[in-house]
Each structure stands twice: as C-alpha cells, then as structure tokens.
Amino acid sequence: MVVLDLQKSVRSGDSALWEKYLATIDDRDPALVRDLLTFVSTTPIPVEEVEPADQIVRRFTSAAMSLGALSKEAHEALAEAMNLIGARSNSGEGGEDPSRFGTSKNSAIKQVASGRFGVTPAYLLSAEELQIKMAQGSKPGEGGQLPGHKVTQEIARLRHTEPGITLISPPPHHDIYSIEDLAQLIFDLKVFNPDARVSVKLVSSPGVGTIAVGVAKADADVITISGSEGGTGASPLVSIKHAGSPWEIGIAEAHQTLVARGMRSRVVLETDGGMRTGRDVVMAALLGAERFGFGTLPLLAMGCKMVRQCHENTCPVGIATQDMDLRAKFAGSAEQVVILFNHLAQEIRHHLASLGARSIEEIVGRADLLRPLDRQHPLAADLSAMLVPAAQRKVHRGYRPAPMSDLSRRIEADSFDAVAAGEPIELQYPIRNVDRAVGTRLSGRVTAHHGGAGLPEDTIHIRLTGTAGQSLGAWLAPGVQIHLEGVANDGVGKGMAGGVLSITPPNGRHAAGNAVLYGATGGRVFIAGRVGQRFAVRNSGATAVVEGCSDHGCEYMTGGVAVVLGPVGRNFAAGMTGGRAYVWDPETRLRGLLSELAPEARRPGDAERVELRAILERHLAVTGSDTAARALVGDLNDFWVVTPKTPAVIELLHETASVDG
C-alpha cells in the first residue's frame, strides 16, 4: 500500500497523494531508530521564509547503484533526473558507458571500489566527485557482488571482464591496508582530476567516528555514512541477513567525534540507507548530516514493486535486470524522480518552518531539537548518546587540492604545449621517494585534451633516475612512456590504461613494491627485477613482465597478460577469471604455490609460445634484462601458462568459496 501511494503521487504530481503516502508511513508501528524520536516544540516561522526547494534538492544524491545491478534504462533515467534538479547521481562501482560522459546522462559521482570495475582515465575525468567505496551498510565486510547471469556482453565490456562470470568487489585489502593507503588513493585521484572532490563511503558501526576522523585527516572532502536499511540491487538475499547499524547511530557518532576533534569543518557529511520521507532527512540533518542519499526511494518512483528479485535478474518492471525482454517493460522516467524529490523538498521546508529554521544549514548537528518520543521506552536511555548537540563551527569547507610534488608540477609545465598540440617530446629528471603519483597529472591532462584514446604511442617520453615514490604512473594514459632507472615504491601502474612503464633497478633484483598494476585496464609494464605482493591484482587489460613476485600475484585477474620471470609467492592466480599468466619455472615449484581457486597450469601451446616470445623480446629490448635473455634461449619449455577455466566451472568455484567462507 505504501509503494502504491508513493507511485500515485509521483505519477500525478498531486501533493495530496504525497500526504497520503506520509500518513501511511506514520501509521505503522515503530520499526526504526528514528521512529523513537520526535521534534522538540519550538517557535515556528512562515514556510515562505524557508530556503526554496530548488536549493534543498541540491543536497540530494542517488545512492551508489551500479550499471549491472540496474538496467541501462533505469541507471540513465536516474542520472538524468539528478542532473535536472542540480543534484548528484552516483554511478556505483560498475563503470559507465563513455558515451554518457559530458551529457545529461552522466553520473556526477563516480565510484572507485576495490574491484576497480570500469575505472579508466576518461571515467575519472568525467566526475565532479570521486567516491572511494570502503564498504556498504547493507552488507558490511563483503564488498559488492554482481551475479554472473547479470554480466552480459555490454556489462562485461564496461567492466573489462568476461560475460557470465560473477563479479565480486572484495573487502578493500588489495591496496588499502591502512589509513595511509587510503590517503594515498585520495591523493592519486586528486592529482589526476584536480577539479573533482573525493568522498569516502563508510559503514554505520560502533567506532565509525574514529575512522571518520582518520578519513578527514587523509584529505577526503566528503564522508558518507551508509546505514543498514538500503538494498543492493544485485547480491543474494543471504548477504543482507546480518547488515550493519542504522544510519542514525553512525551519523551521530561521526558528527560528534569530528566536532570534538576539531575536524568537522573540513568535510561534508552525507548519510544514506532507507530514507523515505522529508522527516527522515530533517532528523539526519539534526544528527549531523548535510547531504542525503536515496536508493530505494527513487527506484520506487520509477516503478519498483519491491518483489526482491534483483539478484535473480527477473525484475518484472525492468529496473534491476539485464534481461532484454524485461528491460523492455521499463516504464519509469526521469520526470517521476524529479517529482519525487520536489515532494520531498517541500515536505522538508514545512518541517524546517516548524523548527523555526530557514535552511538545512541552520539545523546541522542541532540534536537538542530532538527528543525521545516515549521517555519510558526501554531504549530511551540509549538514545541519549545520540542526542548530544554538537553544532559545527561555520567554517567554509572548500575543496582541498592534492599537494602535488614539485616534479609533477615541472612535468606538467614542461609538457604543457606538447600535450595540447599532441606533439612528441622527451623529458628527463631525477626523482626522489617523496615524488608520488608522477605521471598521473600528466595523464589527466592528456585525457582532458584527447579523450580516453589518448595520444599515439610514445608521444611523450619521460626518463627518470633515482627512487620513485608511491603510485608511479597511476592511471597512465595512452601515448605516455615512463622509464625509470632505479627503484619504485608501491602502486606502480595502478589503474593504468595505456602507455608504457619500464624500470631497470641498479642491482637487478628488487625493483618495485606492492600492488603493481592493480586494476589496470591497458598499457604495458616491463620491470627488470622483482616486485612485492599483489602483483597484477584485478589486471583487466595490461601486459606486464616482472622477474619475480611475492604473495597473491595475479589474484582476481580478468584480462591482460602477466609474465613472471622468476619465483612467485603463495596464493598465485586466486580467482583469476580472464587473461593469461606465464610463469618461468625451471624448478617446477609453481603448482605448490597456486591458489585452490586458481585455474590449472599447463605448458603453453604454439600460439601462446609465439605471444610469449614476442613479449620477452620486447622486455629485453626495453630493459636489457639478462633474465629475459636467458629465458629466450631454448623453446620455452620451462614456462607454465595459467588460463581460466570455463565460466561454468568458475561459477562453481565462487559458490564453493562462498559456502566455505
């Protein structure tokens, strides 16, 4: 009945039907934390004195729902609606079709999750805000998941993977092990796209306030506290049986802790998770939020019937499915979502007037304007910790750009004209370990001028000598070549989409740190030495050669080619579903180091030998590697090739891992 009342109100635009919808919600028994709270009586003001609806809706976002979880039609209609009202839609972690960039269907917020699905230079540059997804409230600790039957050819293309294979965005451990790693990713994103703010999505849970302080110190501009009441649009129902905490608890703790630590003015706080009314929004503001995310509500406005079949790909109204026949039944529109948010904003205006407030900004953190509905309720005492007034200081929260290294600024200045004209240039510099994300700002400018296709190969050639800091060549664009004579820290080639990275260390052994090539979608890497843990994790298109790696190499690889001319660590090729890995293994130790969820290792076939020899010859030519020269002697009999099993077998392995886990 509630769903029908909502849909009637947005189809007709009749505010009386919206009031009926609100009355239906108010008549239910208390089920949520906010149901136990009410507003304190104050002197009201005329509603005409409250900020207009078109200002209020600018604080709204659509919650992160990926293209894949949602149909193309629903995803685009939602983005178009948010752009129409000056709000922000969130792409979710599934990437986005480049044809939407710069149009009315572009998502203003682009998500970067641990799976790095669809994260390319053009994707990053198309954003007003880049959101790092650490977790989601509806299933904390699991990451995202898209069942294989929703991974069509189109979805696989956008996510740089294979059709029919379940895609899991694992808990963020591959390149984020600490707050320092998170700070580095924030830094990298800001260097690549200086015009975009960076947000971090956290889960409402005990202690989230302390985490929020760390995130603020890491230079995030926005923090989202995600509550437990939202859906997923894709994941099995078992994933939301043990969800997180209500957003009311998390946003109150985050706001109070940030105020107490003097950090509140540095960030914008957002919350999401099952908000249904303007009353919910005002309560969120009183507890400390100033932006508000909606997921299920706009889907209901577009026709969702809440049949909870999202994960089965059988949505009867074409919203949460990739089935073409069902997608044809989609009857929703951007206009319905616009009407929804206008209803919501007008309701908010009346609540603000009753509180004597002229804007949402005036009530942020004013928890003294809330009280328990029933002071005798068993939970009334527990609510008192939430209702501590902690009004923020009125300090302008401006965007804080990344403090780029002097070397990055020099490269940008020296290459400025060449990038704009697309002309070849060669540059040479010394580099130190304080020089982080070198090549990343340059790649952002190449993408801005020439799009995702970048420049012709080797248009810009940069030679470096010394020790590179973290994220050398992160999100490297096509046409840029970087050669380092020395060693590099973690994150070499993170997310690179093209170009060439090469490293020749002075001792010929250890050349680079952890997470080399993480989430890459293209380009080539030649490293004449060993690298650390998590080499080529989630590589989905790059070709790389290293001369040994530590644990977790090629984990969750979905495309590209990785060649390891030396020993590998344990858990090699875990969950690999695409691409190929060649391992030089004269001592036949590889089989004991393969993950139980890795594809089978076998000797390369004739076509694979041709490919392998060509890659090794290029590695030798670029780096002068003695190891490559030795490997090329003979007929490559000492190599194993690791290639994925069929999708059906991979699906079975995913199911087994889920049950065992």
C-alpha positions in Angstrom: 0.0 0.0 0.0 2.9 2.4 0.8 4.5 1.7 -2.5 1.3 2.3 -4.4 0.6 5.6 -2.6 4.1 6.8 -3.4 3.9 5.8 -7.1 0.5 7.5 -7.5 1.9 10.7 -6.0 4.9 10.9 -8.4 2.9 10.0 -11.5 0.3 12.7 -10.8 2.4 15.3 -9.1 -0.5 15.7 -6.6 0.8 16.8 -3.2 -2.4 15.5 -1.5 -1.4 12.0 -2.6 2.1 12.6 -1.1 0.4 13.5 2.2 -1.5 10.2 2.0 1.8 8.3 1.5 3.3 10.1 4.5 0.2 9.2 6.6 0.5 5.5 5.7 4.2 5.5 6.9 3.2 7.4 10.1 0.5 4.9 10.9 2.9 1.9 11.2 4.4 0.6 14.4 7.9 1.9 15.3 10.5 -0.2 13.4 13.5 2.1 13.1 15.6 4.2 15.5 14.1 7.4 14.1 10.6 6.1 14.8 11.5 6.5 18.5 12.4 10.2 18.1 10.3 13.4 17.6 11.0 17.0 17.2 11.1 19.4 20.2 8.4 22.1 20.1 9.8 25.5 19.0 8.5 28.8 17.7 7.7 28.2 14.1 8.2 30.6 11.2 6.2 31.1 8.0 7.2 28.5 5.4 7.7 31.3 2.9 10.9 32.3 4.9 12.5 28.8 4.4 15.0 28.3 1.6 13.4 27.2 -1.7 13.0 23.6 -2.8 15.5 24.0 -5.6 18.2 24.7 -3.0 17.3 21.8 -0.8 17.4 19.2 -3.6 21.0 20.1 -4.3 21.8 18.3 -1.1 20.4 15.0 -2.5 22.4 12.2 -4.1 21.3 8.9 -5.6 22.9 6.1 -3.6 25.5 4.1 -5.4 23.7 1.6 -7.6 25.8 0.2 -10.5 25.0 -0.3 -14.1 24.7 -4.1 -13.9 22.7 -4.1 -10.7 20.3 -1.7 -12.5 19.3 -1.9 -16.1 20.7 0.7 -18.6 17.4 2.4 -18.8 16.9 2.8 -15.1 20.5 3.8 -14.5 20.4 6.5 -17.1 16.9 7.8 -16.1 18.2 8.2 -12.5 21.3 10.1 -13.6 19.2 12.4 -15.9 16.8 13.2 -13.1 19.5 14.2 -10.7 21.2 16.4 -13.3 17.8 18.1 -14.0 17.5 19.2 -10.4 21.1 20.1 -9.8 21.7 17.1 -7.5 24.2 14.3 -7.9 23.8 10.7 -9.2 26.3 8.0 -8.1 27.5 5.6 -10.8 28.0 2.8 -8.4 31.1 0.6 -8.8 30.2 -0.8 -12.2 31.7 1.8 -14.5 29.7 3.8 -17.0 29.4 3.9 -20.8 31.8 6.7 -22.1 29.0 7.8 -24.5 27.3 9.3 -21.4 30.2 11.4 -20.3 29.6 15.1 -20.7 25.9 14.6 -21.4 22.7 14.9 -19.3 23.1 11.2 -18.5 26.5 11.5 -16.9 26.8 10.5 -13.3 28.3 13.3 -11.3 29.7 11.0 -8.7 31.9 8.2 -10.0 32.7 5.3 -7.6 36.1 3.7 -7.2 35.7 0.4 -5.3 38.1 -2.4 -4.5 37.1 -4.2 -7.7 38.1 -1.2 -9.8 35.4 -2.1 -12.3 35.4 0.3 -15.3 37.8 2.8 -13.7 39.6 4.4 -16.6 41.1 7.8 -17.1 38.1 9.0 -19.0 35.8 7.7 -16.2 37.8 9.6 -13.6 37.8 12.8 -15.6 34.1 12.8 -16.2 33.3 13.1 -12.4 32.5 16.1 -10.2 33.2 13.8 -7.3 35.1 10.6 -6.9 33.9 8.2 -4.2 36.1 5.6 -2.7 33.9 2.7 -1.5 35.3 1.2 1.6 32.1 -0.8 2.4 28.3 -0.6 2.2 25.9 -0.6 5.1 23.5 -3.3 3.8 26.3 -5.9 3.9 29.4 -4.6 5.6 32.6 -6.6 5.1 31.5 -8.3 1.9 32.1 -5.7 -0.8 29.9 -5.6 -3.9 28.7 -8.6 -5.9 27.1 -9.0 -9.3 25.8 -12.5 -10.2 27.1 -14.0 -13.4 23.7 -14.1 -15.0 23.6 -10.3 -14.9 27.0 -9.9 -16.6 26.0 -9.5 -20.2 28.3 -8.7 -23.1 27.6 -5.0 -22.5 28.3 -5.1 -18.8 31.4 -7.2 -19.3 32.7 -4.6 -21.8 32.2 -1.8 -19.4 33.8 -3.7 -16.5 36.7 -5.1 -18.6 35.9 -8.7 -17.8 34.2 -11.8 -19.4 30.4 -12.3 -19.7 28.6 -14.8 -17.5 31.1 -14.6 -14.6 30.2 -13.4 -11.1 32.0 -10.2 -10.2 33.0 -9.7 -6.6 34.4 -6.5 -5.3 36.3 -8.0 -2.3 36.8 -6.2 1.0 39.3 -3.4 0.4 42.5 -5.2 1.3 44.4 -5.3 -2.0 45.7 -1.8 -2.0 44.2 -0.3 1.2 45.6 -1.9 4.3 45.7 1.3 6.4 44.6 4.9 6.6 47.9 5.8 4.9 47.0 3.6 1.9 43.6 5.3 1.8 45.3 8.7 1.9 47.4 7.7 -1.0 44.4 6.7 -3.1 42.8 10.1 -2.2 46.0 11.8 -3.3 46.2 9.9 -6.6 42.6 10.7 -7.5 43.1 14.4 -6.7 46.3 14.6 -8.7 44.6 13.0 -11.7 41.5 15.1 -11.6 42.1 18.3 -9.6 38.6 19.6 -10.3 36.8 16.7 -8.5 36.2 16.3 -4.8 36.9 13.0 -3.2 34.5 11.2 -0.9 34.9 8.1 1.2 32.0 5.7 1.9 32.0 4.1 5.3 29.5 1.9 7.2 27.5 2.9 10.2 29.0 0.9 13.0 30.5 1.4 16.5 33.7 3.3 16.2 32.9 4.9 12.9 33.6 8.3 14.4 37.3 7.5 14.9 37.5 6.2 11.4 35.8 9.3 10.1 38.5 11.4 11.8 41.2 9.4 10.1 39.5 9.9 6.7 39.2 13.6 7.3 42.9 13.7 8.1 43.6 11.8 4.9 42.1 14.8 3.0 38.8 13.4 2.0 36.3 16.2 1.1 33.1 14.2 1.8 32.4 11.3 4.1 29.3 9.1 3.6 27.9 7.1 6.5 25.9 4.2 5.0 23.2 2.6 7.1 21.8 -0.9 7.2 18.4 -0.4 5.6 19.4 0.0 2.0 19.3 -2.7 -0.6 22.0 -3.9 -3.0 20.2 -4.4 -6.3 22.3 -7.4 -7.1 23.5 -9.5 -4.2 21.9 -12.7 -2.9 19.5 -12.3 0.0 21.8 -14.1 2.4 24.2 -11.1 2.1 21.8 -8.8 3.8 20.7 -11.0 6.7 23.3 -9.6 9.0 23.5 -6.0 8.0 25.2 -3.1 9.7 23.9 -0.4 12.1 21.2 2.2 11.4 22.5 5.4 9.9 21.1 7.4 12.8 23.7 5.9 15.2 26.6 6.2 12.7 26.0 9.7 11.6 25.5 11.0 15.1 28.8 9.4 16.2 30.7 10.6 13.2 29.5 14.1 13.6 30.1 14.3 17.3 33.6 12.9 17.0 34.6 15.1 14.2 33.4 18.2 16.1 35.2 17.1 19.3 38.5 16.6 17.3 38.1 20.0 15.5 37.8 18.2 12.1 34.1 18.7 11.3 34.6 21.9 9.2 37.0 20.0 6.9 34.4 17.6 5.5 30.8 17.3 4.2 28.9 14.6 5.9 26.4 12.5 4.0 24.2 9.6 5.0 22.1 7.1 3.2 20.2 3.9 3.9 16.4 3.6 3.6 15.3 7.2 4.0 11.7 7.5 2.9 10.4 11.0 3.9 11.4 14.6 4.5 11.1 13.9 8.2 13.9 11.3 7.8 16.0 13.9 6.1 15.5 16.6 8.8 16.3 14.1 11.5 19.5 13.1 9.6 20.5 16.8 9.5 19.8 17.3 13.2 22.1 14.4 13.9 24.9 15.9 11.8 24.3 15.1 8.1 24.3 17.8 5.4 23.9 15.6 2.3 21.4 12.8 1.9 21.5 9.7 -0.3 18.5 7.9 -1.7 18.5 4.5 -3.4 15.3 2.5 -3.0 13.0 5.6 -2.9 13.8 6.8 -6.5 13.6 3.2 -7.8 10.1 3.0 -6.3 9.2 6.3 -8.0 10.3 4.7 -11.3 8.0 1.7 -10.8 9.9 -0.8 -8.5 7.4 -3.2 -6.9 9.7 -4.4 -4.1 9.4 -8.1 -5.2 13.0 -8.6 -4.0 14.2 -10.4 -7.2 17.0 -8.1 -8.0 19.7 -10.8 -7.6 17.8 -13.2 -9.8 17.7 -11.0 -12.9 13.9 -11.3 -13.0 12.8 -7.8 -12.1 9.2 -7.6 -13.6 9.4 -3.9 -14.3 12.8 -3.8 -16.0 14.7 -1.8 -13.3 17.1 -4.3 -11.7 17.6 -6.7 -14.6 19.8 -7.2 -17.7 17.2 -9.4 -19.5 16.2 -7.6 -22.7 12.6 -8.7 -22.6 12.2 -7.5 -19.1 14.1 -4.2 -19.8 11.5 -3.5 -22.5 8.9 -3.3 -19.7 10.6 -0.4 -18.0 8.1 2.5 -17.9 9.8 4.8 -15.5 11.1 8.3 -16.3 13.4 10.9 -15.0 10.4 13.2 -14.5 8.9 10.8 -11.9 12.1 11.1 -9.9 12.1 14.9 -10.2 8.6 15.0 -8.9 9.6 12.7 -6.0 12.4 14.9 -4.9 10.3 18.1 -5.2 7.6 16.5 -3.0 10.4 15.6 -0.5 11.9 19.1 -0.6 8.5 20.8 0.0 7.9 18.5 3.0 11.3 19.3 4.3 10.5 23.0 4.1 7.4 22.6 6.3 9.5 20.7 8.9 12.1 23.4 8.9 9.4 26.1 9.3 8.0 24.2 12.3 11.5 24.1 13.9 12.0 27.9 13.3 14.8 27.2 10.8 15.3 29.0 7.5 17.7 26.4 6.0 19.1 22.9 6.4 22.4 24.5 7.2 21.0 26.1 10.4 20.0 22.7 11.9 23.0 20.5 11.1 24.1 18.9 14.4 21.2 20.5 16.4 20.4 17.2 18.2 18.9 19.3 21.0 15.9 19.8 18.7 15.2 16.0 19.0 13.8 14.1 22.0 12.6 10.5 22.6 9.0 10.1 21.6 8.4 8.0 24.7 10.8 8.7 27.6 9.7 5.5 29.3 10.7 3.4 26.3 13.4 0.8 27.2 15.7 2.3 24.6 15.2 5.9 25.7 18.4 6.0 27.7 20.3 4.5 24.8 19.1 7.3 22.6 20.6 10.0 24.8 24.1 9.4 23.5 22.8 10.3 20.0 21.1 13.4 21.1 24.1 15.4 22.2 24.1 18.8 20.4 27.3 19.4 18.5 26.8 22.3 16.2 29.6 22.7 13.8 31.6 25.9 13.5 30.7 27.9 10.5 33.9 27.4 8.5 33.9 27.3 4.8 34.5 23.7 3.6 36.4 24.3 0.4 37.9 21.6 -1.8 41.4 20.8 -0.8 43.6 20.0 -3.8 46.3 17.4 -3.5 49.8 18.9 -2.7 51.4 17.7 -5.9 55.2 17.2 -5.8 57.5 19.7 -7.5 58.4 17.1 -10.0 54.8 16.6 -11.1 54.4 20.3 -11.5 57.6 20.6 -13.6 56.5 17.8 -15.9 53.1 19.4 -16.3 54.7 22.8 -17.1 57.4 21.4 -19.4 54.9 19.2 -21.4 52.0 21.7 -21.5 52.3 22.8 -25.1 53.3 19.3 -26.4 50.2 17.8 -24.8 47.8 20.4 -26.2 49.3 20.0 -29.7 49.8 16.3 -29.5 53.4 16.7 -30.5 56.3 14.3 -29.4 58.5 15.4 -26.6 61.2 13.8 -24.5 61.9 14.9 -20.9 64.4 13.8 -18.3 64.5 14.3 -14.5 65.9 13.0 -11.2 63.3 11.5 -8.9 63.1 11.0 -5.1 60.8 8.9 -3.0 58.8 12.0 -2.0 57.7 12.3 -5.6 54.4 10.5 -5.6 52.0 9.8 -8.5 54.5 11.0 -11.0 52.9 10.9 -14.5 49.4 11.0 -13.1 48.7 14.7 -13.5 50.2 14.5 -17.0 47.8 11.6 -17.8 44.9 13.7 -16.6 45.8 16.5 -19.0 46.3 14.1 -21.9 42.8 12.7 -21.2 41.3 16.1 -20.9 42.8 17.2 -24.3 42.5 13.9 -26.3 39.9 11.8 -24.5 40.2 8.2 -23.4 42.1 7.2 -26.6 45.0 9.4 -25.5 47.9 10.1 -27.8 49.8 7.9 -30.3 52.3 5.5 -28.8 55.4 7.1 -27.2 54.4 10.7 -28.0 55.6 11.8 -24.5 58.7 10.0 -23.2 59.9 10.7 -19.7 63.1 9.4 -18.4 63.6 9.3 -14.6 66.6 8.4 -12.5 66.5 7.7 -8.7 63.8 6.3 -6.4 60.2 6.9 -7.2 57.6 7.4 -4.5 54.2 5.6 -4.5 51.9 5.3 -7.5 54.4 5.9 -10.3 52.3 6.1 -13.4 48.9 5.7 -11.8 46.1 5.9 -14.4 48.7 6.3 -17.1 47.2 7.5 -20.4 47.9 6.1 -23.9 50.8 7.9 -25.5 52.9 8.4 -22.4 56.0 6.4 -21.8 57.9 6.5 -18.5 61.3 4.8 -18.0 62.9 4.7 -14.5 66.5 3.8 -13.9 66.2 3.0 -10.2 63.5 1.5 -7.9 59.9 2.4 -7.2 57.6 2.2 -4.2 54.1 0.7 -4.1 51.4 1.1 -6.7 53.4 1.3 -9.9 51.0 1.4 -12.8 47.9 1.5 -10.6 44.8 1.7 -12.9 46.9 2.5 -16.0 45.0 2.5 -19.2 47.8 2.8 -21.8 51.3 3.9 -22.4 54.5 2.1 -21.2 56.2 1.9 -17.8 59.6 0.4 -17.5 62.0 0.0 -14.6 65.6 -1.1 -14.5 67.0 -1.2 -11.0 70.7 -0.8 -10.3 71.1 -4.2 -8.6 68.9 -6.1 -11.0 66.8 -7.6 -8.2 64.1 -5.7 -6.2 62.6 -3.1 -8.4 59.2 -2.1 -7.1 56.9 -2.6 -4.1 53.4 -3.9 -3.6 50.2 -3.7 -5.7 52.0 -3.1 -9.0 49.4 -2.9 -11.9 46.4 -3.0 -9.5 43.2 -2.5 -11.5 45.0 -1.7 -14.8 42.9 -1.7 -18.0 45.6 -1.3 -20.6 49.2 -0.4 -21.4 52.5 -2.3 -20.9 54.9 -2.7 -18.0 58.4 -4.0 -18.2 60.2 -4.4 -14.8 63.7 -5.9 -14.8 63.5 -7.1 -11.2 61.3 -8.5 -8.5 58.1 -6.8 -7.2 56.2 -7.2 -3.9 52.8 -8.6 -3.0 49.6 -8.4 -5.0 51.2 -8.0 -8.4 48.6 -7.6 -11.3 45.6 -8.0 -9.0 42.4 -7.2 -11.0 44.5 -6.6 -14.1 42.0 -6.4 -16.8 43.9 -5.4 -19.9 47.6 -4.6 -19.4 50.6 -6.6 -20.5 53.3 -6.8 -17.9 56.7 -8.5 -17.3 58.3 -8.8 -13.9 61.2 -11.0 -12.7 59.6 -12.5 -9.6 56.7 -11.5 -7.3 55.6 -12.2 -3.7 52.2 -13.5 -2.5 48.8 -13.1 -4.2 50.2 -12.4 -7.7 47.6 -12.2 -10.5 44.7 -12.6 -8.0 41.3 -11.9 -9.5 42.7 -11.0 -12.9 40.1 -10.6 -15.5 42.1 -9.8 -18.6 45.5 -8.9 -20.0 48.8 -10.8 -19.9 51.2 -11.2 -17.0 54.7 -12.7 -17.4 56.7 -13.7 -14.3 60.4 -14.5 -15.0 61.1 -15.8 -11.5 59.6 -17.2 -8.3 56.1 -16.4 -7.2 54.6 -16.4 -3.7 51.7 -18.3 -2.3 48.1 -18.0 -3.5 49.1 -17.2 -7.0 46.2 -16.6 -9.5 43.4 -16.9 -6.9 40.0 -16.3 -8.5 41.6 -15.5 -11.9 38.8 -15.4 -14.5 40.4 -13.9 -17.6 43.7 -13.1 -19.3 46.8 -15.3 -19.2 49.8 -15.6 -16.8 53.1 -17.1 -18.0 55.5 -18.2 -15.2 59.1 -19.2 -15.8 59.5 -22.2 -13.5 62.7 -24.2 -14.2 62.5 -25.8 -10.8 58.8 -26.8 -11.1 57.6 -25.1 -7.9 54.6 -23.3 -9.3 51.9 -26.0 -8.7 52.5 -25.9 -4.9 52.0 -22.1 -4.9 48.8 -21.9 -7.0 45.7 -21.0 -5.1 43.0 -23.6 -4.7 40.8 -21.3 -6.7 43.3 -20.7 -9.4 43.0 -22.1 -13.0 45.1 -25.1 -13.9 48.7 -24.6 -15.0 49.8 -26.2 -18.3 52.5 -25.9 -20.8 51.9 -23.2 -23.4 50.6 -24.1 -26.9 52.1 -22.9 -30.2 50.2 -19.7 -30.4 51.0 -18.9 -26.7 54.7 -19.5 -27.4 54.6 -17.0 -30.2 53.0 -14.4 -27.9 55.3 -15.2 -25.0 58.4 -14.9 -27.2 57.3 -11.5 -28.6 56.7 -10.2 -25.1 60.1 -11.4 -23.9 61.9 -9.9 -26.8 60.2 -6.5 -26.1 61.1 -6.8 -22.4 64.7 -7.4 -23.4 64.8 -4.5 -25.9 63.3 -2.1 -23.3 65.2 -3.1 -20.2 68.3 -5.1 -21.4 67.3 -7.8 -18.9 69.8 -10.7 -18.6 66.9 -12.8 -17.2 64.9 -12.3 -20.3 67.9 -13.2 -22.5 68.3 -16.5 -20.6 64.6 -17.3 -20.8 64.6 -16.8 -24.6 67.2 -19.4 -25.0 65.5 -22.7 -26.0 61.9 -23.4 -26.7 60.3 -22.0 -23.6 59.7 -25.5 -22.1 60.3 -24.1 -18.6 57.2 -21.9 -18.7 53.7 -22.6 -17.4 50.7 -20.8 -18.7 47.7 -20.2 -16.3 44.4 -19.5 -18.1 40.9 -19.5 -16.6 38.5 -22.4 -16.6 35.2 -22.2 -18.4 32.6 -19.8 -16.8 30.5 -22.7 -15.5 33.4 -24.1 -13.5 34.4 -20.6 -12.3 30.8 -20.1 -11.1 31.0 -23.4 -9.2 34.3 -22.3 -7.5 32.7 -19.0 -6.5 29.7 -20.8 -4.9 32.1 -23.2 -3.1 34.2 -20.4 -1.8 31.0 -18.6 -0.6 29.8 -21.7 1.3 33.2 -22.4 2.8 33.6 -18.8 3.8 
